[in-house]
Amino acid sequence: MTMVPTPSRGSSVRIEESAVVEALTGFLPVALIASSAGVKDPGQVRKWRSGALKPTPASAARLRFLLDQANYIAQKESRGIASAWLTSANEQLDYDLPLKAIREERFKDVAEAAAAFVNGYAG
């Protein structure tokens, strides 16, 4: 799995998983966070947020990557635009949602699409 550097890349690895989930709730509803992490039960996200449960390593990687991309777009645009981008069909991702691509661990594709977006390509 290859990561494409972004200005915010690395910031999510410096915080606990519970703080990652807490930050993500500023962008997305719990059900969408669960889906992008690869779990069906939004209750798990609430447990991650409280620290009562830790996500699996794969889910944690997805959550951290999701936060990095959300922050990257929010730094260049706004939180609202970052949320809209994450939940909108994207031409560069074969019209999949970035959240779906993150769930599928298509990290490089999502990072490239996010970079293209902040550089003016609406995709």
C-alpha positions as CSV (number, residue, x, y, z in Angstrom):
1,M,0.0,0.0,0.0
2,T,1.6,3.3,-1.2
3,M,0.7,6.6,0.5
4,V,0.8,9.8,-1.4
5,P,2.1,12.6,0.8
6,T,-0.2,15.5,1.6
7,P,0.5,18.5,3.8
8,S,-1.6,17.0,6.6
9,R,-0.2,13.4,6.2
10,G,1.2,12.2,9.4
11,S,-0.9,14.4,11.7
12,S,-3.4,11.6,12.4
13,V,-0.7,9.2,13.5
14,R,0.2,11.5,16.3
15,I,-3.1,11.1,18.1
16,E,-5.0,8.2,19.7
17,E,-7.7,6.4,17.8
18,S,-10.4,7.9,20.0
19,A,-9.2,11.4,19.1
20,V,-9.2,10.4,15.4
21,V,-12.8,9.3,15.6
22,E,-13.7,12.4,17.6
23,A,-12.2,14.6,14.9
24,L,-14.0,12.7,12.1
25,T,-17.4,13.3,13.7
26,G,-16.8,17.0,12.8
27,F,-16.9,15.9,9.2
28,L,-19.3,13.0,8.9
29,P,-22.1,11.1,10.6
30,V,-21.1,8.1,12.7
31,A,-22.8,5.7,10.2
32,L,-20.5,7.0,7.4
33,I,-17.5,6.8,9.5
34,A,-18.3,3.1,10.3
35,S,-18.9,2.3,6.7
36,S,-15.6,3.9,5.6
37,A,-13.8,2.0,8.3
38,G,-15.3,-1.3,7.1
39,V,-17.7,-2.0,9.9
40,K,-21.5,-2.2,9.8
41,D,-22.3,-1.2,13.3
42,P,-22.2,2.5,14.1
43,G,-22.1,1.5,17.7
44,Q,-18.5,0.4,17.3
45,V,-17.6,3.9,16.2
46,R,-19.1,5.3,19.4
47,K,-17.1,2.8,21.4
48,W,-13.9,3.8,19.5
49,R,-14.7,7.4,20.2
50,S,-15.1,6.8,24.0
51,G,-12.0,4.6,24.1
52,A,-14.0,1.6,25.3
53,L,-13.0,-0.4,22.2
54,K,-10.0,-0.1,19.8
55,P,-10.5,-0.5,16.0
56,T,-8.7,-3.3,14.2
57,P,-5.4,-2.3,12.6
58,A,-7.1,-2.2,9.2
59,S,-10.0,0.0,10.4
60,A,-7.6,2.3,12.3
61,A,-5.5,2.7,9.1
62,R,-8.7,3.7,7.1
63,L,-9.8,6.1,9.9
64,R,-6.4,7.8,10.0
65,F,-6.3,8.1,6.2
66,L,-9.8,9.4,6.1
67,L,-9.0,12.1,8.7
68,D,-5.8,13.1,6.8
69,Q,-7.8,13.6,3.6
70,A,-10.6,15.4,5.3
71,N,-8.2,17.8,7.0
72,Y,-6.2,18.3,3.8
73,I,-9.3,19.4,1.9
74,A,-10.6,21.4,4.9
75,Q,-7.3,23.3,5.1
76,K,-7.5,24.3,1.5
77,E,-11.3,24.8,1.3
78,S,-13.6,24.3,4.3
79,R,-15.0,21.5,6.5
80,G,-18.3,21.6,4.6
81,I,-16.6,21.2,1.3
82,A,-14.4,18.4,2.7
83,S,-17.5,16.6,3.8
84,A,-19.3,17.1,0.5
85,W,-16.2,15.9,-1.4
86,L,-15.9,12.7,0.7
87,T,-19.6,11.9,0.0
88,S,-19.8,12.8,-3.7
89,A,-19.2,10.7,-6.8
90,N,-15.8,11.4,-8.1
91,E,-14.8,11.0,-11.7
92,Q,-11.2,10.2,-10.8
93,L,-12.4,7.3,-8.7
94,D,-14.5,5.8,-11.5
95,Y,-17.5,7.7,-10.0
96,D,-17.2,6.0,-6.6
97,L,-17.5,8.0,-3.5
98,P,-14.1,8.7,-1.8
99,L,-15.5,7.0,1.3
100,K,-16.1,3.8,-0.6
101,A,-12.6,4.0,-2.1
102,I,-11.1,4.4,1.4
103,R,-13.1,1.4,2.7
104,E,-11.6,-0.5,-0.2
105,E,-8.1,0.8,0.8
106,R,-7.6,2.6,-2.5
107,F,-5.5,5.1,-0.6
108,K,-3.3,6.3,-3.4
109,D,-6.3,6.9,-5.7
110,V,-8.1,8.9,-3.1
111,A,-5.0,11.0,-2.2
112,E,-4.5,11.8,-5.9
113,A,-8.1,12.7,-6.3
114,A,-8.0,14.9,-3.2
115,A,-4.8,16.7,-4.5
116,A,-6.4,17.2,-7.9
117,F,-9.5,18.7,-6.2
118,V,-7.6,21.2,-4.1
119,N,-5.6,22.1,-7.2
120,G,-8.7,23.1,-9.1
121,Y,-10.0,19.8,-10.7
122,A,-13.6,19.4,-9.6
123,G,-13.8,15.7,-10.6
